[in-house]
């Protein structure tokens, strides 16, 4: 089994992780299909920007969780995508795309002349993303396997970047955010969605990042970052621009 610090969904996307069983791996979710993050291994690394580690290679297991119908109640995907202010023809990157939860909405937002780059560091997830895009006719979606320590995006190549339920997985976050800043075109938007310190959803509190700390990380990378108003019940959203 491979254990890596994943820039992964969205999720990954949006990427809730499972709670551990006695074997430290369980696909448990609540009655609404709301998966929770596992406390597996050392999670105190967020204080040093090291990122929380987890294995996401079992695609079928995570697909049942990430794409559960109940997720829409707390993830509010339509609202999240709306905060990106995408226009037809733009290029958006979904960092930590996981099973592709956000890809249909992103594809609709950028239209047939736009591009959606679904990025993930787990090869099995990338293979699944490609199969899903083909099966659903999402011709503007391109799935890419990326390194753990960077998004692999060319400078000035994207109009927007979405990072959902993933920021706490990233290693050396200020350095990573600097790479994301460089990938944005002038005026480009980086949207980060992660779990509040108060919610029962998400990773253990020791692995979470406070909203003001995330804002400071993005500002340290040279981005203009602010906490935005939203209605997500378990998460906060930070919007940054280059």
Backbone torsions as a table, in degrees:
resi	resn	phi	psi	omega
1	UNK	NA	136.1	-178.4
2	UNK	-98.6	126.9	176.5
3	UNK	-110.8	121.1	-176.2
4	UNK	-138.1	154.2	174.0
5	UNK	-83.6	109.3	-167.3
6	UNK	-100.5	132.7	161.3
7	UNK	-83.6	80.8	-170.0
8	UNK	-128.7	143.8	177.2
9	UNK	-25.6	168.3	-169.0
10	UNK	-91.9	-14.3	140.1
11	UNK	10.4	-56.0	174.9
12	UNK	77.2	-139.3	-165.1
13	UNK	-32.9	178.4	154.8
14	UNK	10.8	109.8	-167.2
15	UNK	-136.0	79.4	170.5
16	UNK	-74.2	142.4	179.4
17	UNK	-104.3	159.0	-177.5
18	UNK	-79.9	160.7	172.3
19	UNK	-79.6	149.3	-179.6
20	UNK	-78.0	147.5	168.7
21	UNK	-98.0	-165.1	175.4
22	UNK	-60.1	-28.5	177.5
23	UNK	-90.4	6.0	178.5
24	UNK	66.5	21.0	173.9
25	UNK	-145.1	119.5	179.3
26	UNK	-146.3	145.7	177.4
27	UNK	-98.2	31.2	-176.0
28	UNK	-64.3	138.3	169.8
29	UNK	-141.6	162.5	-178.8
30	UNK	-78.6	179.5	-175.8
31	UNK	-62.0	-23.9	177.9
32	UNK	-90.1	8.6	-179.1
33	UNK	76.7	20.6	-174.9
34	UNK	-91.9	103.7	-178.3
35	UNK	-74.2	151.7	176.6
36	UNK	-120.6	157.0	-177.2
37	UNK	-78.0	149.8	178.6
38	UNK	-89.2	144.0	168.8
39	UNK	-96.2	92.6	-173.3
40	UNK	-128.2	116.1	-179.5
41	UNK	81.4	-159.8	-176.9
42	UNK	-85.6	120.3	-179.7
43	UNK	-114.1	1.0	179.9
44	UNK	-74.3	-2.7	-178.1
45	UNK	-61.7	-17.3	-178.6
46	UNK	-62.7	-23.2	178.1
47	UNK	-67.2	-24.2	-177.8
48	UNK	-112.1	7.3	-179.7
49	UNK	72.5	25.5	-176.4
50	UNK	-83.7	-27.8	178.6
51	UNK	91.7	142.6	178.5
52	UNK	-78.1	139.6	-177.1
53	UNK	-101.9	141.4	175.0
54	UNK	-162.2	156.4	180.0
55	UNK	-103.1	124.3	-177.6
56	UNK	-118.2	26.1	-174.1
57	UNK	-77.9	-18.0	-179.9
58	UNK	-85.5	85.3	-171.6
59	UNK	-62.4	-45.1	-177.5
60	UNK	-59.1	-39.9	179.9
61	UNK	-63.2	-45.8	-177.4
62	UNK	-77.6	-27.8	177.2
63	UNK	-60.5	-40.9	179.1
64	UNK	-62.9	-27.8	-179.4
65	UNK	-89.4	-51.4	-173.7
66	UNK	-66.1	-32.7	-177.1
67	UNK	-103.2	16.9	179.3
68	UNK	-62.5	139.1	-178.8
69	UNK	-55.3	-34.7	-178.0
70	UNK	-67.9	-14.5	-177.2
71	UNK	-63.5	-33.9	-177.2
72	UNK	-59.5	-27.4	-177.8
73	UNK	-65.1	-35.8	-177.5
74	UNK	-108.2	-22.2	-179.7
75	UNK	-82.6	-26.9	179.5
76	UNK	48.6	58.8	-172.3
77	UNK	-61.8	-36.3	179.7
78	UNK	-64.2	-42.6	178.5
79	UNK	-64.8	-42.3	-179.0
80	UNK	-61.3	-49.6	-179.6
81	UNK	-62.9	-35.7	177.9
82	UNK	-61.2	-31.3	-179.8
83	UNK	-69.5	-14.3	177.4
84	UNK	-78.3	-20.2	-178.1
85	UNK	55.3	45.3	179.9
86	UNK	-73.0	148.9	174.8
87	UNK	-125.3	155.4	-179.3
88	UNK	-55.4	138.0	178.6
89	UNK	94.2	-7.9	-178.7
90	UNK	-82.0	167.1	176.1
91	UNK	-112.7	125.8	179.3
92	UNK	-124.6	139.1	176.0
93	UNK	-106.8	132.6	175.3
94	UNK	-105.6	101.8	-175.5
95	UNK	-85.6	118.1	-173.2
96	UNK	83.1	49.8	-172.1
97	UNK	-70.3	-21.6	175.9
98	UNK	58.5	-123.7	-177.9
99	UNK	-84.8	-3.0	177.5
100	UNK	93.5	28.7	-176.9
101	UNK	-56.7	-41.0	-176.1
102	UNK	-90.3	-10.4	-171.4
103	UNK	-60.5	-43.0	178.5
104	UNK	-59.7	-41.2	179.3
105	UNK	-68.2	-41.2	179.0
106	UNK	-65.5	-41.4	178.9
107	UNK	-62.1	-40.1	178.6
108	UNK	-66.3	-35.5	-177.8
109	UNK	-69.5	-37.6	-177.7
110	UNK	-91.1	-16.0	175.3
111	UNK	74.2	-179.4	-173.5
112	UNK	-67.0	-18.3	178.6
113	UNK	-97.1	-1.0	179.9
114	UNK	-93.8	-175.3	178.9
115	UNK	-140.5	141.3	173.1
116	UNK	-120.7	117.5	178.0
117	UNK	-99.1	108.3	-179.3
118	UNK	-92.3	106.2	-171.6
119	UNK	-105.6	135.4	176.0
120	UNK	-156.4	150.2	-179.9
121	UNK	-94.9	-4.5	178.3
122	UNK	-95.5	114.2	-177.1
123	UNK	-56.1	-38.5	-178.8
124	UNK	-65.0	-37.1	177.3
125	UNK	-67.1	-40.4	179.8
126	UNK	-62.8	-41.8	177.2
127	UNK	-61.7	-41.5	177.8
128	UNK	-64.3	-42.1	178.7
129	UNK	-58.6	-42.3	-179.9
130	UNK	-65.1	-42.5	179.1
131	UNK	-65.0	-40.9	-179.2
132	UNK	-66.3	-44.5	179.9
133	UNK	-59.2	-42.3	179.7
134	UNK	-67.5	-44.4	-177.7
135	UNK	-64.8	-34.0	-177.5
136	UNK	-96.4	4.2	178.2
137	UNK	68.1	29.5	179.9
138	UNK	-88.2	76.3	-172.2
139	UNK	-68.4	-18.9	-179.0
140	UNK	-88.5	-3.3	-178.3
141	UNK	-90.9	127.0	175.7
142	UNK	-120.4	115.8	179.3
143	UNK	-87.1	133.3	-179.1
144	UNK	-132.8	135.5	170.7
145	UNK	-84.3	130.0	-177.5
146	UNK	-123.3	162.9	178.4
147	UNK	-71.2	159.9	178.5
148	UNK	-64.6	-33.0	-172.3
149	UNK	-101.5	14.6	178.7
150	UNK	-174.1	153.6	-175.7
151	UNK	-82.9	-10.1	178.5
152	UNK	66.2	29.6	-179.3
153	UNK	-99.8	140.0	177.3
154	UNK	-69.3	150.7	178.2
155	UNK	-57.6	135.8	177.2
156	UNK	60.2	32.7	-172.5
157	UNK	-102.6	-11.2	-176.7
158	UNK	-131.8	152.8	178.5
159	UNK	-90.1	-26.0	-176.8
160	UNK	-155.2	152.4	177.4
161	UNK	-133.2	130.4	177.5
162	UNK	-110.7	131.2	179.1
163	UNK	-132.1	103.1	-174.8
164	UNK	-114.1	127.4	176.1
165	UNK	54.8	34.2	-168.9
166	UNK	-133.9	-25.2	-171.0
167	UNK	-56.9	-38.0	-178.3
168	UNK	-71.1	-9.1	175.1
169	UNK	-87.7	-17.0	-170.2
170	UNK	-76.5	140.5	176.0
171	UNK	-84.6	148.0	174.0
172	UNK	43.3	67.1	-165.6
173	UNK	-64.0	-34.8	178.8
174	UNK	-65.2	-43.6	177.4
175	UNK	-64.0	-39.0	178.3
176	UNK	-65.3	-43.7	179.8
177	UNK	-62.6	-32.9	177.1
178	UNK	-63.2	-39.2	177.0
179	UNK	-66.5	-36.8	177.1
180	UNK	-67.4	-41.1	176.4
181	UNK	-58.3	-45.7	-178.4
182	UNK	-64.0	-30.4	-178.9
183	UNK	-74.5	-21.2	-178.2
184	UNK	-77.7	144.2	169.0
185	UNK	-74.1	163.5	178.1
186	UNK	-56.1	129.2	-177.3
187	UNK	82.8	0.8	-179.4
188	UNK	-65.7	158.9	-173.5
189	UNK	-115.3	133.9	169.9
190	UNK	-113.6	122.9	-179.9
191	UNK	-116.8	122.6	-178.8
192	UNK	-116.9	124.7	178.1
193	UNK	-117.1	125.7	177.3
194	UNK	-149.3	175.6	-170.6
195	UNK	-82.9	140.4	176.8
196	UNK	-68.6	166.0	178.0
197	UNK	-75.6	-17.8	-173.3
198	UNK	-93.7	-27.2	-172.7
199	UNK	-69.0	153.8	173.6
200	UNK	-81.4	-11.2	175.4
201	UNK	-77.3	167.6	170.6
202	UNK	85.2	-170.0	-178.6
203	UNK	-72.2	172.2	174.4
204	UNK	-59.9	152.0	-176.3
205	UNK	-55.2	-33.8	-178.6
206	UNK	-64.5	-17.6	-178.8
207	UNK	-102.2	-2.7	-175.9
208	UNK	-87.2	164.9	179.9
209	UNK	-119.8	125.9	177.9
210	UNK	-65.6	147.1	-178.7
211	UNK	-54.7	-43.5	-178.4
212	UNK	-67.5	-31.5	177.1
213	UNK	-68.4	-39.0	178.5
214	UNK	-66.0	-41.9	176.7
215	UNK	-58.1	-43.4	-179.6
216	UNK	-65.8	-36.8	177.3
217	UNK	-61.1	-43.8	-179.4
218	UNK	-68.7	-38.9	177.9
219	UNK	-66.1	-36.3	177.5
220	UNK	-64.8	-22.8	177.9
221	UNK	-89.1	3.6	176.8
222	UNK	91.1	17.3	178.5
223	UNK	-102.9	153.1	172.3
224	UNK	-91.6	111.8	-170.8
225	UNK	-124.6	139.8	177.0
226	UNK	-144.6	152.3	172.2
227	UNK	-78.3	132.8	-175.6
228	UNK	-110.0	157.2	176.5
229	UNK	-74.2	136.6	178.3
230	UNK	-159.4	177.0	-177.5
231	UNK	-118.6	17.5	179.9
232	UNK	-66.8	130.1	-174.5
233	UNK	-75.4	-24.2	-173.3
234	UNK	-122.6	1.5	-171.6
235	UNK	-137.0	166.0	172.3
236	UNK	-121.9	164.1	-177.8
237	UNK	-131.5	128.9	174.7
238	UNK	-113.5	129.9	179.5
239	UNK	-112.9	128.7	-178.7
240	UNK	-128.0	149.5	177.6
241	UNK	-130.7	153.4	177.1
242	UNK	-86.4	NA	NA
